[in-house]
């Protein structure tokens, strides 16, 4: 194997653990992956307990937003006969690669490291963001701020029952279906989705708008297979829920397969789509009974509710018309007008 083949062909990684092992020992390894590990503490534990058995090591340090400093990214330790332990700090994963090393030895180290498993904070919601890498689509977990949102204060009365239906279904295990949330920008769709993420006990996968085309990518299915019984969130989904082709490969067809069908029966994925376009432009197939959990149009907050919320937030504005939620919360921010006064340019013709 040439030396350049050892380096990773993946985003921002230093070495590929599999090719590194193959180059080091000239044999294909067995692999055990342990996710959700506090790699900093686990690495310290390994050094404290097995320092004299470590034959070699490689590491990469770089600036990580996760730690807000230059710190370890990937670290590789070679132990005893042919055990390699890879600490993937950015993804909180520890990998054990080995071939001839006795299983009791692997387990001795693995069991010690798994004592440093992390658990999701009950107070800090986590969303997995879909990202495109050189190896295909993958997920990256991120913490999001838990909003202090009172549904009754921030949304019109007709939404209360819809919200209760959505929350009940999203917390139901082994369920499927589709939630369509639409309305003008600034009416609170994103705030509500953030609230839902913090209110459900399932894993949430978020599809960013710039990856809308990924909905038809076969790699997406493998990601969903690895995350069954989860919630799939698609924001700014206009192009996904409206456009439909005749060949069956459209975004709408992909959503139908995931949310209702044989694939849905296997995955138990629930989908939330939010968009600004009118509901009349949405493909009718997405709104059939048995497929649709709920749909709702977010509008300006009605006068009485808008005034009550504004006063509660400490503003003195007298509200006499329905108001966008974002306008109520940001009354103290300067409003920028894009309209400019231009002097006309031309010729004056004298009579």
Secondary structure as GFF3:
##gff-version 3
##sequence-region A 1 351
A	DSSP	three_ten_helix	3	6	.	.	.	ID=ss1
A	DSSP	alpha_helix	17	25	.	.	.	ID=ss2
A	DSSP	beta_strand	30	34	.	.	.	ID=ss3
A	DSSP	alpha_helix	39	50	.	.	.	ID=ss4
A	DSSP	three_ten_helix	51	53	.	.	.	ID=ss5
A	DSSP	beta_strand	54	64	.	.	.	ID=ss6
A	DSSP	beta_strand	69	79	.	.	.	ID=ss7
A	DSSP	beta_strand	83	88	.	.	.	ID=ss8
A	DSSP	beta_strand	93	98	.	.	.	ID=ss9
A	DSSP	alpha_helix	103	113	.	.	.	ID=ss10
A	DSSP	three_ten_helix	114	116	.	.	.	ID=ss11
A	DSSP	beta_strand	126	133	.	.	.	ID=ss12
A	DSSP	beta_strand	136	143	.	.	.	ID=ss13
A	DSSP	alpha_helix	151	154	.	.	.	ID=ss14
A	DSSP	alpha_helix	159	170	.	.	.	ID=ss15
A	DSSP	beta_strand	177	183	.	.	.	ID=ss16
A	DSSP	alpha_helix	189	199	.	.	.	ID=ss17
A	DSSP	beta_strand	204	207	.	.	.	ID=ss18
A	DSSP	three_ten_helix	209	216	.	.	.	ID=ss19
A	DSSP	alpha_helix	218	225	.	.	.	ID=ss20
A	DSSP	beta_strand	231	234	.	.	.	ID=ss21
A	DSSP	alpha_helix	238	241	.	.	.	ID=ss22
A	DSSP	alpha_helix	251	259	.	.	.	ID=ss23
A	DSSP	alpha_helix	262	267	.	.	.	ID=ss24
A	DSSP	beta_strand	270	275	.	.	.	ID=ss25
A	DSSP	three_ten_helix	279	281	.	.	.	ID=ss26
A	DSSP	three_ten_helix	284	287	.	.	.	ID=ss27
A	DSSP	beta_strand	292	298	.	.	.	ID=ss28
A	DSSP	alpha_helix	303	312	.	.	.	ID=ss29
A	DSSP	alpha_helix	325	329	.	.	.	ID=ss30
###
